[in-house]
Amino acid sequence: MIMQCVLAGAPRPKQITDPEKRTRNRRSRKLGCPVKIRLQKKKFTSEWVVYIVHGQHNHGTDRPKAHLKPAEYPELEDALHEWHVAELAKGNKVHGATIKGRARALWYDMPQYSGRPLPNFEEMKWLDDYRLRYDMPGGTKVFRRLDVIDLNDPEAVAAAQNATPFLPHSKEDRLFATLERHFPGGKILDPIRKFVKGYMSRFDASHDWNHILRVVGLARQILQQESPPLGQMRCDAQVVYLTALLHDICDHKYAKPGESPENLIAETLLQHDAPVELAMKVQLLAKNVSYSNEMKNKRVVKAIMDANPELAIVQDADRLDAIGAIGIGRSFTFGGAKQPDRGMDGTIEHFTEKLERLEGLMKTETGRKMARQRTERLQTFRSWWVEENAVFA
């Protein structure tokens, strides 16, 4: 039986026996601590013998740094480290992908990097070196303060036994964690998130809360890659994300008889202390996201978009979720819920009537690239459908 430190990493005999010769293998996601204790039972007896192979811990601030080069972007890493420490202090898990996403967002926000090409933060070596430079934990280790429980206090013991276990953050939580920096204090984002989640719960799965999450995620991706988008006008990230969250609140397809959500978006934002200018702008853009509205009022929508490039980003994000594999699933779901008389063949006709045309309506370069791939998936699926339906022709 062998006992090792939880930060032991992969076994490396030479380095384990001599910490001075130990080289750091950061890809193991551990710190390579050499502590190792072996419990061995004596032959022909019931006795156990303890062998301390190495009894001294070697991790944390003792990790070797001599081989590290100075940070290529020190201001960015300082800001990233400040955010990282704050997240750990809250008890949040900080995944490698979250760190990379935060680094990309900081790159676009910091003026000293404006106009420079985005570095390859996806490279594992950069992430490893950043963690080593600032003595940050690898993987998703969470530092949490442990409560001291008086074992003689039955109420305290019962409360500890019935405590809700710590659950890992969902994809939804990680998405909104990346948006929080655009909403200081979370005064607007958190209540709007709860409002939209409750509002969308009455819709079918083609226009549910998951659709909103995908549109917000796609809008974030486009915003990061189109900076500044559409000429030289910079986008307001708050406007982009709030419009993406609220764009289906005014959807006429789901309005109940007698319901008039004409000013519901602005009123909801104002109830949560949003500035009047922000509330009115988000409502204006949200009402002009839909495909049908643009087809009816092309000149009006173009004029609004010329003055507000945020609309182009949210439009592209919403339409990207209507095509590709997700779009196929949403089309059949909507057909079954709202147009059952058309049948499945009617849904396939919808591909050529609308969905395959959306690629030509994309406003951003990022949206056009993503739409090309997703449109090909639509066309491939439709060809399979025609082929399999030919069996009774």
N, C-alpha and C positions, 0 to 999 in steps of 0.2 A: 504494500500500500504506500503510495507516494502523495505527499501534500506539497503544493506549490502556491506561491502568491497568485492572487487572481489577476495580477498584471504581468504574469510570467511571459506571455507570448509563446511563440513556437520554440520547441526545445533546440538549444544550440550548445552542445556540451562544452566546447572550449570557452565560450563566453560566459556560461553559467558558473564555471569553476573559478573564473578570474574576472571580476567586474572591470578591471582596468583594460582588459583586452576585448571587452564586450563591444560589439558594434551594433548600432541601433537599426533594427529592421522595422521601419515605420509601417510597412504594408501589412504587418501582422495585426494592426489595429490595437496592439497592446504596448506596454512600456518595457518589456524584456527584463523584469525583475528576476535576479538570480536565486532568490530564496527557494530552497528545496529541502524537505524533510522526508525521510523514508522510515516507515514503521515496518519492521520485519519480524516475523515469528520464528523463534528458534526451532530447529528440527527436534522432533521427539519430545518436545516439552510444550507447556501451555504459556510460556513466557514470551513477551514481546520486547524487542530491542529498538531503541530510537537512534537513527543515524542522521546527524545534522550535516547534510552535504554542504550547504551554504546557509548561514543564518542571518546574514545582513541584507536588509532591503536596499535596493538601489534604483529608485525611480523618482518621479516628481522633479524637483529643481536640480537634482544631481545628474540629469540626462546630459550626455555629451553634446556640445554645440559647436565645437571647434571647426567642423567641416562645413558649417552653414555659411552661405554667402549673405551679404546684406540684402534686405528686401528691395526689390526693384521698384515697388510702388509703396514707399513707407507711409505716406499720408493715408492711403486707402486701407492699408493693413491696420493702422492705428484706429481708424474709425470702425473697421470691422471687428477689431478686438474689443472695443468699448461696447459695441452692440452684443457681441458674443458673451461677454461677462454678465451683462444685464439679463440676457435670456437665461443663463444658468442660475443666476440669483433668483429668478422667478420660479425655478424648478422645471423649466421647459427643456425638452430634448432638442439638441441642435445637431441635425444630421449633416453629413458632408454635402449633400445636394443643396440643403438650405444655406450653408455657408457660401457655396459657389453662386447661388442665386442672389444672395445678399451682396456679394462682391461685384457681380455684374450691375446690380442696381446702383451701388455706390459709384461705380465707374461713370455711369451716365449722369449722375447727380453732381459730381464734384467738378467744379469749373476748370481746375488745372489739367483735367484729362479730356476736356471738350475738343472734339475734332480728331482725336487720336484713335487708331483702330483698337477694338476690344481685344485684350489679351486672352490667351487660352486658359481660362480658369478651370476648364474641365480636366486639365492635366493633373494626375494624382500627385506628382512631385510638388507642385505649388501648394496644394492643400496640406501635404505632410510637412513641408518646410514652415508654413504659416503656423501650424499647431506647435511645432517644435520651438519656433522663435518665441512664442508667447506662453509656453508651458500649458497649452490647452489640452483637454482630454481627447482621446481618439474615440471613434465610434459615436455612440449616443449616450455616453455616461452622463448621469444627472447628479449634481451635488445637491442634496437636500438636508435640511436641518432635522435631526432626530429629536423627538420630544422625550423628555425624561419622565417616566411613569412611576408613581409611588405604588408599589405592589401591595401595600397595606390599605390602599384606598380602593374599595370594590367598584365604585362608580367610574374611576379613572381606568381601571382594568377593563371593565365592560365596554367603555367607550372605545378603547384601543382595539378590542376584539371585534367590535362591530363597525370599525372605520371602513369607509369605502376604499378599496384598493386603488393604487395609482394606475391609471390606464394610459397607454401611449396615445399621442395625438393622432388624429385622423388626417387624411389628405386635405379635408376641408379646413381643419385648424391650421395646417402648415401653409395652405394658400393664403388665409387671412393674416397669418403672422407676417407674410411678406408685404402685405398692404398697410399694416399698422403705421409704418413710418410716415405715410402720407396723411395720416389722420391723428395728429397729436392728441393724446388722452383718450382716444377711441370714442369720443363723445358722439360722433355721427355714425361711424362705421358699425359699431356693435349693435345699436338699436335698429339700424336699417337692415342689417343682416337678419336679425330676428323677425322683423316685420315681413321681409320678402320671403323668408323660409316658411312662415305661417301662411302667407297669402298664396304661395304657389302650391301648397299642400292640397288644394282643392282641384287642381288641374290633373289631367292624365299624364302618363309618363313621357309623352313627347314634349311637354312644356312644363316640366316639374323643376324642383330645386336643383337637381343634378344638371339640368340644361343650363341654369343660371351659373352654376359653378364652372362649367366648361366654357361658357362665354367669357366669364371674368378671367379665367386662366388664359384663354386665347388672346383676349385683349391685353393682358399683361405681357404675353410673349411678343405681340406685334408692337406694343409701346416700347419695349426694350430694344427691339431691332430696328425700329423706324424712329430714330432720334437725331435731329428733329424731322418729323414726317411732313409730307406734302408741302414742299417748299421750305421756307425758313421759319415757319410758325411753330413754336414749341407747344406741346400739349400739356394741359393741366391734368395731372394724374388723378386728382380727386374727382374731376368731372368724368374722366374715362371710366373709373371703377364704379362710381355711383350710377352712371348711365347704364353700364353693363348689368349692374344688380337690378335696376328698376325698369329695364326696357320692356318687360312683358306685363307690367302692372296695368297698362292701358290697352291690353290686347282685346280688340273687339270680338275675337272668336270665342272668348270665354266670359264675356260680360253677361251677368245675370239680367233677366227682364227687369226693366226699371232702374238698373244700376247705371250711374253716370260717373265714371272715374276720371272726369275731365281734368280736375285739379288735384287728384289724390296724391300724385308724386310730390308736387310742391308743398302741399299741406303737410304731408308726412315729414318731409325734410325740415320744414319750419318748426314743427312740433319738437324736433330734436336739436333746436338752436343752430340750424344751418343758416348762413347769411342769405338774405333775400336774393341777391344776385346769383349765388350758386344754385339755390333751389329752382329759380325760374329757368336758368340755363339747362340744368339737368332735365327738367320736365320737357323743355323744347326739344332737346336732342333725343330723349327717350321716345317721344311721339313720332320721330322721323327715322327710326331705325328700320322699321319693317319694309319688306320688299313691296308689298301691295301699295303702301303709302307712296313709295318712291315712283312706282309706275304711274300713279295717278297725278302726282305733283312733281315732275322731274325738275322743272326750273326752280321751284321753291326749295326743294331739298338740296339742290346744287348750291344755291345762294347761301343756305344755312351752313352747308359743309365748307364753303370757301371761307366763311368767317369763324368756323368752329371745327378745326381738323379732328377733334376728338370723336366727332360723329363718324368719320371714315373708319376709325379703328374699331369702334363698337359694331358698326354695320358689317365689316369684314368678319369680325369674331362671330357674330350671330349667324352669318351665312355659311361660314366654315362648319359650324355645328349642324347645318342642314344637309351636308354632303359627306361623302365617304361612308365608312362602315357605320358610324353613329347615325348619319343621316338616313341610311337605309332602315335602320331599326326605328328611328323616330317616324319615318314616313308610314310604315305599316302600323305603328301604334296609333298615330293620329287618324289614319284611315279607318281603323277598327272602332275608334272612339267617336269620331265626328262624321265620317262619311261611309257608314257600313254598306250602303246601297251600291257603291262603286266596286266593291270587292277588291281582291288583290291585284287583278289586272288594271283596275283604275289607279292603284298606287304606282304601278310600273309606268303607266301613261304620264303620271305626275313627274317622273324623272325627266322625260323629254319636254314636257310643258314648261317646267320651271327649273328643277334642280341642276340639270346639266348646263343651264344658261348662266348660273350664278358666277361661274368662273370669269365670265366677261364683264361682270359688274363689280369686281373687286377694285378697291380704291388704293390700296397700299401694295408695295412690291412684295412684302412678306406674305400678305394675303393671297396675291396671285400665285406665288410659288407653292404655297400649301394647297390652294384650290386645284391646281393642276393635278397633283397626286390624288387628291380625294375624288376629283371628277373621273379620273381613270378607273377608280374602284367602282364608282357608280356604273360606268359603261360596261365594265367587265361583268358585274353582277347582272345587268340587264341582258347581256349576251347569253349568260348561263340560263337565265329565265326563259328566253326565247327558245334556246336549244332544248330545254327539258319539256317545255310546253308543246314542242313539235311532235311529241310522241302520238298524239291523237289527231294530228292534222291529216 
